[in-house]
Amino acid sequence: MIPRNIRLAEAPSYGMPALAYDKQSRGAIAYLALAGELVRRQRRNSRTAAAQAT
């Protein structure tokens, strides 16, 4: 879950992505964690598909 916080809400007003505006905010950290989870899932799915193909 991505928490709502003021730093995430402020970023678009400054024309910046949340990670560039304040990478230490709770929301930015949560988005980084989400990205990491997606990468891990994709790698796991790719390995599973490759193993099933052989």
PDB file of N, CA, C and O in Angstrom:
ATOM      1  N   MET A   1       0.843  -1.171   0.000  1.00  0.00           N
ATOM      2  CA  MET A   1       0.000   0.000   0.000  1.00  0.00           C
ATOM      3  C   MET A   1       0.895   1.243   0.000  1.00  0.00           C
ATOM      4  O   MET A   1       1.886   1.312   0.727  1.00  0.00           O
ATOM      5  N   ILE A   2       0.530   2.202  -0.816  1.00  0.00           N
ATOM      6  CA  ILE A   2       1.274   3.461  -0.879  1.00  0.00           C
ATOM      7  C   ILE A   2       0.591   4.457   0.062  1.00  0.00           C
ATOM      8  O   ILE A   2      -0.574   4.799  -0.140  1.00  0.00           O
ATOM      9  N   PRO A   3       1.303   4.920   1.079  1.00  0.00           N
ATOM     10  CA  PRO A   3       0.675   5.867   2.002  1.00  0.00           C
ATOM     11  C   PRO A   3       0.534   7.247   1.354  1.00  0.00           C
ATOM     12  O   PRO A   3       1.379   7.654   0.557  1.00  0.00           O
ATOM     13  N   ARG A   4      -0.511   7.941   1.693  1.00  0.00           N
ATOM     14  CA  ARG A   4      -0.688   9.306   1.215  1.00  0.00           C
ATOM     15  C   ARG A   4       0.128  10.226   2.112  1.00  0.00           C
ATOM     16  O   ARG A   4       0.122  10.083   3.335  1.00  0.00           O
ATOM     17  N   ASN A   5       0.824  11.161   1.500  1.00  0.00           N
ATOM     18  CA  ASN A   5       1.520  12.164   2.297  1.00  0.00           C
ATOM     19  C   ASN A   5       1.692  13.442   1.491  1.00  0.00           C
ATOM     20  O   ASN A   5       1.546  13.453   0.269  1.00  0.00           O
ATOM     21  N   ILE A   6       1.992  14.474   2.173  1.00  0.00           N
ATOM     22  CA  ILE A   6       2.053  15.802   1.555  1.00  0.00           C
ATOM     23  C   ILE A   6       3.171  15.897   0.514  1.00  0.00           C
ATOM     24  O   ILE A   6       3.033  16.606  -0.483  1.00  0.00           O
ATOM     25  N   ARG A   7       4.269  15.190   0.744  1.00  0.00           N
ATOM     26  CA  ARG A   7       5.391  15.263  -0.208  1.00  0.00           C
ATOM     27  C   ARG A   7       4.996  14.693  -1.565  1.00  0.00           C
ATOM     28  O   ARG A   7       5.407  15.226  -2.596  1.00  0.00           O
ATOM     29  N   LEU A   8       4.210  13.626  -1.585  1.00  0.00           N
ATOM     30  CA  LEU A   8       3.733  13.083  -2.852  1.00  0.00           C
ATOM     31  C   LEU A   8       2.792  14.071  -3.541  1.00  0.00           C
ATOM     32  O   LEU A   8       2.822  14.218  -4.763  1.00  0.00           O
ATOM     33  N   ALA A   9       1.973  14.733  -2.763  1.00  0.00           N
ATOM     34  CA  ALA A   9       1.022  15.694  -3.316  1.00  0.00           C
ATOM     35  C   ALA A   9       1.719  16.957  -3.832  1.00  0.00           C
ATOM     36  O   ALA A   9       1.256  17.560  -4.800  1.00  0.00           O
ATOM     37  N   GLU A  10       2.810  17.360  -3.209  1.00  0.00           N
ATOM     38  CA  GLU A  10       3.522  18.567  -3.615  1.00  0.00           C
ATOM     39  C   GLU A  10       4.328  18.398  -4.898  1.00  0.00           C
ATOM     40  O   GLU A  10       4.481  19.353  -5.660  1.00  0.00           O
ATOM     41  N   ALA A  11       4.833  17.224  -5.141  1.00  0.00           N
ATOM     42  CA  ALA A  11       5.750  16.997  -6.267  1.00  0.00           C
ATOM     43  C   ALA A  11       5.211  17.494  -7.608  1.00  0.00           C
ATOM     44  O   ALA A  11       5.942  18.187  -8.314  1.00  0.00           O
ATOM     45  N   PRO A  12       3.973  17.180  -7.998  1.00  0.00           N
ATOM     46  CA  PRO A  12       3.493  17.662  -9.296  1.00  0.00           C
ATOM     47  C   PRO A  12       3.436  19.188  -9.391  1.00  0.00           C
ATOM     48  O   PRO A  12       3.595  19.749 -10.475  1.00  0.00           O
ATOM     49  N   SER A  13       3.211  19.851  -8.273  1.00  0.00           N
ATOM     50  CA  SER A  13       3.172  21.315  -8.288  1.00  0.00           C
ATOM     51  C   SER A  13       4.518  21.905  -8.686  1.00  0.00           C
ATOM     52  O   SER A  13       4.587  23.009  -9.227  1.00  0.00           O
ATOM     53  N   TYR A  14       5.575  21.172  -8.417  1.00  0.00           N
ATOM     54  CA  TYR A  14       6.926  21.611  -8.764  1.00  0.00           C
ATOM     55  C   TYR A  14       7.394  20.992 -10.078  1.00  0.00           C
ATOM     56  O   TYR A  14       8.542  21.171 -10.482  1.00  0.00           O
ATOM     57  N   GLY A  15       6.497  20.263 -10.739  1.00  0.00           N
ATOM     58  CA  GLY A  15       6.826  19.648 -12.024  1.00  0.00           C
ATOM     59  C   GLY A  15       7.842  18.536 -11.901  1.00  0.00           C
ATOM     60  O   GLY A  15       8.629  18.299 -12.817  1.00  0.00           O
ATOM     61  N   MET A  16       7.825  17.852 -10.766  1.00  0.00           N
ATOM     62  CA  MET A  16       8.815  16.805 -10.522  1.00  0.00           C
ATOM     63  C   MET A  16       8.136  15.496 -10.130  1.00  0.00           C
ATOM     64  O   MET A  16       7.067  15.508  -9.521  1.00  0.00           O
ATOM     65  N   PRO A  17       8.751  14.372 -10.478  1.00  0.00           N
ATOM     66  CA  PRO A  17       8.250  13.104  -9.956  1.00  0.00           C
ATOM     67  C   PRO A  17       8.524  13.029  -8.454  1.00  0.00           C
ATOM     68  O   PRO A  17       9.457  13.662  -7.960  1.00  0.00           O
ATOM     69  N   ALA A  18       7.726  12.271  -7.742  1.00  0.00           N
ATOM     70  CA  ALA A  18       7.860  12.175  -6.286  1.00  0.00           C
ATOM     71  C   ALA A  18       9.259  11.724  -5.871  1.00  0.00           C
ATOM     72  O   ALA A  18       9.795  12.203  -4.872  1.00  0.00           O
ATOM     73  N   LEU A  19       9.848  10.809  -6.628  1.00  0.00           N
ATOM     74  CA  LEU A  19      11.175  10.303  -6.263  1.00  0.00           C
ATOM     75  C   LEU A  19      12.257  11.362  -6.411  1.00  0.00           C
ATOM     76  O   LEU A  19      13.238  11.362  -5.668  1.00  0.00           O
ATOM     77  N   ALA A  20      12.082  12.247  -7.355  1.00  0.00           N
ATOM     78  CA  ALA A  20      13.060  13.320  -7.524  1.00  0.00           C
ATOM     79  C   ALA A  20      12.822  14.444  -6.519  1.00  0.00           C
ATOM     80  O   ALA A  20      13.765  15.093  -6.067  1.00  0.00           O
ATOM     81  N   TYR A  21      11.583  14.661  -6.183  1.00  0.00           N
ATOM     82  CA  TYR A  21      11.237  15.751  -5.267  1.00  0.00           C
ATOM     83  C   TYR A  21      11.699  15.454  -3.841  1.00  0.00           C
ATOM     84  O   TYR A  21      12.324  16.298  -3.198  1.00  0.00           O
ATOM     85  N   ASP A  22      11.393  14.257  -3.350  1.00  0.00           N
ATOM     86  CA  ASP A  22      11.809  13.884  -1.993  1.00  0.00           C
ATOM     87  C   ASP A  22      11.893  12.368  -1.897  1.00  0.00           C
ATOM     88  O   ASP A  22      10.931  11.706  -1.509  1.00  0.00           O
ATOM     89  N   LYS A  23      13.050  11.828  -2.252  1.00  0.00           N
ATOM     90  CA  LYS A  23      13.190  10.375  -2.296  1.00  0.00           C
ATOM     91  C   LYS A  23      13.173   9.720  -0.923  1.00  0.00           C
ATOM     92  O   LYS A  23      13.107   8.495  -0.831  1.00  0.00           O
ATOM     93  N   GLN A  24      13.232  10.506   0.141  1.00  0.00           N
ATOM     94  CA  GLN A  24      13.196   9.949   1.491  1.00  0.00           C
ATOM     95  C   GLN A  24      11.795   9.972   2.112  1.00  0.00           C
ATOM     96  O   GLN A  24      11.613   9.524   3.244  1.00  0.00           O
ATOM     97  N   SER A  25      10.813  10.488   1.384  1.00  0.00           N
ATOM     98  CA  SER A  25       9.450  10.530   1.934  1.00  0.00           C
ATOM     99  C   SER A  25       8.894   9.109   2.015  1.00  0.00           C
ATOM    100  O   SER A  25       9.331   8.213   1.292  1.00  0.00           O
ATOM    101  N   ARG A  26       7.938   8.923   2.894  1.00  0.00           N
ATOM    102  CA  ARG A  26       7.327   7.597   3.062  1.00  0.00           C
ATOM    103  C   ARG A  26       6.703   7.115   1.766  1.00  0.00           C
ATOM    104  O   ARG A  26       6.804   5.938   1.420  1.00  0.00           O
ATOM    105  N   GLY A  27       6.056   8.026   1.047  1.00  0.00           N
ATOM    106  CA  GLY A  27       5.427   7.648  -0.217  1.00  0.00           C
ATOM    107  C   GLY A  27       6.439   7.229  -1.267  1.00  0.00           C
ATOM    108  O   GLY A  27       6.234   6.234  -1.962  1.00  0.00           O
ATOM    109  N   ALA A  28       7.524   7.972  -1.390  1.00  0.00           N
ATOM    110  CA  ALA A  28       8.563   7.629  -2.369  1.00  0.00           C
ATOM    111  C   ALA A  28       9.206   6.287  -2.025  1.00  0.00           C
ATOM    112  O   ALA A  28       9.462   5.474  -2.913  1.00  0.00           O
ATOM    113  N   ILE A  29       9.461   6.062  -0.769  1.00  0.00           N
ATOM    114  CA  ILE A  29      10.043   4.781  -0.343  1.00  0.00           C
ATOM    115  C   ILE A  29       9.089   3.640  -0.655  1.00  0.00           C
ATOM    116  O   ILE A  29       9.521   2.564  -1.069  1.00  0.00           O
ATOM    117  N   ALA A  30       7.797   3.865  -0.460  1.00  0.00           N
ATOM    118  CA  ALA A  30       6.807   2.834  -0.770  1.00  0.00           C
ATOM    119  C   ALA A  30       6.767   2.549  -2.268  1.00  0.00           C
ATOM    120  O   ALA A  30       6.634   1.394  -2.672  1.00  0.00           O
ATOM    121  N   TYR A  31       6.880   3.592  -3.100  1.00  0.00           N
ATOM    122  CA  TYR A  31       6.911   3.382  -4.545  1.00  0.00           C
ATOM    123  C   TYR A  31       8.171   2.611  -4.956  1.00  0.00           C
ATOM    124  O   TYR A  31       8.109   1.760  -5.842  1.00  0.00           O
ATOM    125  N   LEU A  32       9.295   2.896  -4.331  1.00  0.00           N
ATOM    126  CA  LEU A  32      10.519   2.141  -4.625  1.00  0.00           C
ATOM    127  C   LEU A  32      10.365   0.675  -4.230  1.00  0.00           C
ATOM    128  O   LEU A  32      10.819  -0.219  -4.945  1.00  0.00           O
ATOM    129  N   ALA A  33       9.727   0.437  -3.096  1.00  0.00           N
ATOM    130  CA  ALA A  33       9.481  -0.942  -2.659  1.00  0.00           C
ATOM    131  C   ALA A  33       8.564  -1.656  -3.649  1.00  0.00           C
ATOM    132  O   ALA A  33       8.780  -2.826  -3.965  1.00  0.00           O
ATOM    133  N   LEU A  34       7.554  -0.962  -4.133  1.00  0.00           N
ATOM    134  CA  LEU A  34       6.657  -1.542  -5.135  1.00  0.00           C
ATOM    135  C   LEU A  34       7.427  -1.905  -6.403  1.00  0.00           C
ATOM    136  O   LEU A  34       7.248  -2.993  -6.950  1.00  0.00           O
ATOM    137  N   ALA A  35       8.272  -1.005  -6.866  1.00  0.00           N
ATOM    138  CA  ALA A  35       9.069  -1.271  -8.066  1.00  0.00           C
ATOM    139  C   ALA A  35       9.964  -2.490  -7.861  1.00  0.00           C
ATOM    140  O   ALA A  35      10.088  -3.331  -8.751  1.00  0.00           O
ATOM    141  N   GLY A  36      10.583  -2.582  -6.691  1.00  0.00           N
ATOM    142  CA  GLY A  36      11.420  -3.740  -6.390  1.00  0.00           C
ATOM    143  C   GLY A  36      10.624  -5.033  -6.395  1.00  0.00           C
ATOM    144  O   GLY A  36      11.087  -6.053  -6.905  1.00  0.00           O
ATOM    145  N   GLU A  37       9.426  -4.988  -5.825  1.00  0.00           N
ATOM    146  CA  GLU A  37       8.575  -6.175  -5.809  1.00  0.00           C
ATOM    147  C   GLU A  37       8.193  -6.598  -7.227  1.00  0.00           C
ATOM    148  O   GLU A  37       8.202  -7.787  -7.545  1.00  0.00           O
ATOM    149  N   LEU A  38       7.861  -5.633  -8.072  1.00  0.00           N
ATOM    150  CA  LEU A  38       7.509  -5.952  -9.452  1.00  0.00           C
ATOM    151  C   LEU A  38       8.683  -6.571 -10.205  1.00  0.00           C
ATOM    152  O   LEU A  38       8.500  -7.518 -10.971  1.00  0.00           O
ATOM    153  N   VAL A  39       9.877  -6.045  -9.993  1.00  0.00           N
ATOM    154  CA  VAL A  39      11.071  -6.598 -10.646  1.00  0.00           C
ATOM    155  C   VAL A  39      11.313  -8.032 -10.171  1.00  0.00           C
ATOM    156  O   VAL A  39      11.592  -8.919 -10.978  1.00  0.00           O
ATOM    157  N   ARG A  40      11.206  -8.253  -8.859  1.00  0.00           N
ATOM    158  CA  ARG A  40      11.409  -9.608  -8.334  1.00  0.00           C
ATOM    159  C   ARG A  40      10.386 -10.583  -8.897  1.00  0.00           C
ATOM    160  O   ARG A  40      10.735 -11.706  -9.262  1.00  0.00           O
ATOM    161  N   ARG A  41       9.132 -10.166  -8.970  1.00  0.00           N
ATOM    162  CA  ARG A  41       8.091 -11.041  -9.519  1.00  0.00           C
ATOM    163  C   ARG A  41       8.353 -11.344 -10.983  1.00  0.00           C
ATOM    164  O   ARG A  41       8.194 -12.483 -11.421  1.00  0.00           O
ATOM    165  N   GLN A  42       8.753 -10.338 -11.742  1.00  0.00           N
ATOM    166  CA  GLN A  42       9.023 -10.546 -13.162  1.00  0.00           C
ATOM    167  C   GLN A  42      10.181 -11.522 -13.352  1.00  0.00           C
ATOM    168  O   GLN A  42      10.113 -12.415 -14.197  1.00  0.00           O
ATOM    169  N   ARG A  43      11.233 -11.352 -12.571  1.00  0.00           N
ATOM    170  CA  ARG A  43      12.381 -12.274 -12.675  1.00  0.00           C
ATOM    171  C   ARG A  43      11.968 -13.694 -12.314  1.00  0.00           C
ATOM    172  O   ARG A  43      12.360 -14.650 -12.984  1.00  0.00           O
ATOM    173  N   ARG A  44      11.176 -13.830 -11.254  1.00  0.00           N
ATOM    174  CA  ARG A  44      10.733 -15.161 -10.819  1.00  0.00           C
ATOM    175  C   ARG A  44       9.867 -15.792 -11.904  1.00  0.00           C
ATOM    176  O   ARG A  44      10.021 -16.976 -12.204  1.00  0.00           O
ATOM    177  N   ASN A  45       8.960 -15.018 -12.494  1.00  0.00           N
ATOM    178  CA  ASN A  45       8.097 -15.540 -13.546  1.00  0.00           C
ATOM    179  C   ASN A  45       8.898 -15.919 -14.783  1.00  0.00           C
ATOM    180  O   ASN A  45       8.590 -16.911 -15.443  1.00  0.00           O
ATOM    181  N   SER A  46       9.924 -15.135 -15.102  1.00  0.00           N
ATOM    182  CA  SER A  46      10.769 -15.436 -16.256  1.00  0.00           C
ATOM    183  C   SER A  46      11.530 -16.740 -16.042  1.00  0.00           C
ATOM    184  O   SER A  46      11.635 -17.564 -16.951  1.00  0.00           O
ATOM    185  N   ARG A  47      12.060 -16.922 -14.829  1.00  0.00           N
ATOM    186  CA  ARG A  47      12.790 -18.172 -14.529  1.00  0.00           C
ATOM    187  C   ARG A  47      11.855 -19.369 -14.574  1.00  0.00           C
ATOM    188  O   ARG A  47      12.231 -20.433 -15.067  1.00  0.00           O
ATOM    189  N   THR A  48      10.647 -19.205 -14.068  1.00  0.00           N
ATOM    190  CA  THR A  48       9.663 -20.289 -14.075  1.00  0.00           C
ATOM    191  C   THR A  48       9.292 -20.661 -15.510  1.00  0.00           C
ATOM    192  O   THR A  48       9.214 -21.843 -15.845  1.00  0.00           O
ATOM    193  N   ALA A  49       9.067 -19.670 -16.346  1.00  0.00           N
ATOM    194  CA  ALA A  49       8.723 -19.915 -17.744  1.00  0.00           C
ATOM    195  C   ALA A  49       9.873 -20.599 -18.471  1.00  0.00           C
ATOM    196  O   ALA A  49       9.650 -21.506 -19.273  1.00  0.00           O
ATOM    197  N   ALA A  50      11.094 -20.169 -18.195  1.00  0.00           N
ATOM    198  CA  ALA A  50      12.262 -20.779 -18.848  1.00  0.00           C
ATOM    199  C   ALA A  50      12.422 -22.226 -18.407  1.00  0.00           C
ATOM    200  O   ALA A  50      12.767 -23.081 -19.223  1.00  0.00           O
ATOM    201  N   ALA A  51      12.183 -22.515 -17.151  1.00  0.00           N
ATOM    202  CA  ALA A  51      12.316 -23.877 -16.640  1.00  0.00           C
ATOM    203  C   ALA A  51      11.236 -24.784 -17.242  1.00  0.00           C
ATOM    204  O   ALA A  51      11.496 -25.955 -17.517  1.00  0.00           O
ATOM    205  N   GLN A  52      10.052 -24.259 -17.442  1.00  0.00           N
ATOM    206  CA  GLN A  52       8.969 -25.046 -18.001  1.00  0.00           C
ATOM    207  C   GLN A  52       9.181 -25.297 -19.498  1.00  0.00           C
ATOM    208  O   GLN A  52       8.687 -26.286 -20.039  1.00  0.00           O
ATOM    209  N   ALA A  53       9.910 -24.407 -20.157  1.00  0.00           N
ATOM    210  CA  ALA A  53      10.149 -24.548 -21.598  1.00  0.00           C
ATOM    211  C   ALA A  53      11.183 -25.628 -21.899  1.00  0.00           C
ATOM    212  O   ALA A  53      11.241 -26.139 -23.017  1.00  0.00           O
ATOM    213  N   THR A  54      11.989 -25.972 -20.914  1.00  0.00           N
ATOM    214  CA  THR A  54      13.047 -26.974 -21.163  1.00  0.00           C
ATOM    215  C   THR A  54      12.616 -28.346 -20.774  1.00  0.00           C
ATOM    216  O   THR A  54      13.383 -29.298 -20.918  1.00  0.00           O
TER     217      THR A  54
END
